[in-house]
Structures are given as structure tokens and as C-alpha cells.
Amino acid sequence: MAAHHGTGLTHDHGQIDSRQDLASAAQARLQAAGEQWTPLRAQVFGALAGFGRPVSAYDVTDAVSAAVGRRIAANSVYRILDLFVANNLAARVESVNGFIANVHPDCPHDCIFLVCDRCGHATHVDDDRITGDVRAAASAAGFLPVRPVIEVRGVCANCA
């Protein structure tokens, strides 16, 4: 799971530390949105949450396939991951074309990711001031922002 660091500019919320608690929170969030928590969706979420870095849909497909003992179609996993992103259960890390489980699915923030080029770890930072400024700049240019994508590539403290 990505580390999460608030900047003090947003409300305080805690990271869910247990994978079981995270899966329960994700299930509750998805069901509250009127969606079903199917066994395959549970498997996909469990696999995604099990990685400590953003991963591709194919990585998740391979992990789920190994766990269930049969090949799962990648297009099914893609659809589920897209559903998870739409419902804030996962985030897409664009610069690495990957997905990561959201450790606080009930908090709707525009994510800022700090992505390590050495180990692949992604640190999640919420700063509503920065993302609000990006949205405002887009609006001022006559653009209707849907989802700011803010990622910083570099080297994490562990790899430095």
C-alpha cells in the first residue's frame, strides 16, 4: 500500500493499516455506491492491496490467477480496476501505467504521488491547496478539469 502523508492543509484521516480492514472498508464503499462486492472483485482488491507499489493490471491478473488456480482474463481485471478507481478504492499512477490500492477509500482527494524511480514505491500526499490551484488554473484557461494528475518522479528516502 502507498504511504499516505497529509500536509495539514486537509482534514485529518487515518490510514487503514490491516489488509483485512482495508478490504472491509473497500467493500463497504463499493456497496454504498450500489455496486456488488463479488468474489472476483474481492480477489482483485486483495491482490492489488498486497503489492507495496503501483502495479500493472497484468501484475494483478497474474496474482489473482495464481491465487484462484486458473487463468483470469486481463480485460475482466481492467474493468474491475476501472470500477475501483471510479469509486476511490484504487488510484491510477499514470507515469508508471499502474494502479495502487487507496488506503483511505472514504476520503475523496486529488492524489499527489511521489514515485521512486529505483524501487517503484509510491508515497501518496494530499494537499488540497496544490490540487485546488491546479484545478483553478485549468478553469481559468477555459478547461473543465475532471481529475488533476500530479506525480513527482525521483528517489525515495530509503533509496537515496
NORZIPE-V607232 format. One line per field, one symbol per residue. burial: # if it has 24 or more other ideal C-beta (glycine too) atoms within 12 Angstrom, else .. A space follows every 10 residues. Layout:
BEGIN
burial = ???
END
This chain:
BEGIN
burial = ######...# ....##.... .##.###.## ......#..# ########## #.#####.## #.##...... .#....#..# #.###.#### ###..#.### #######.## ######...# ########.. #..#...... .......#.# #.........
END
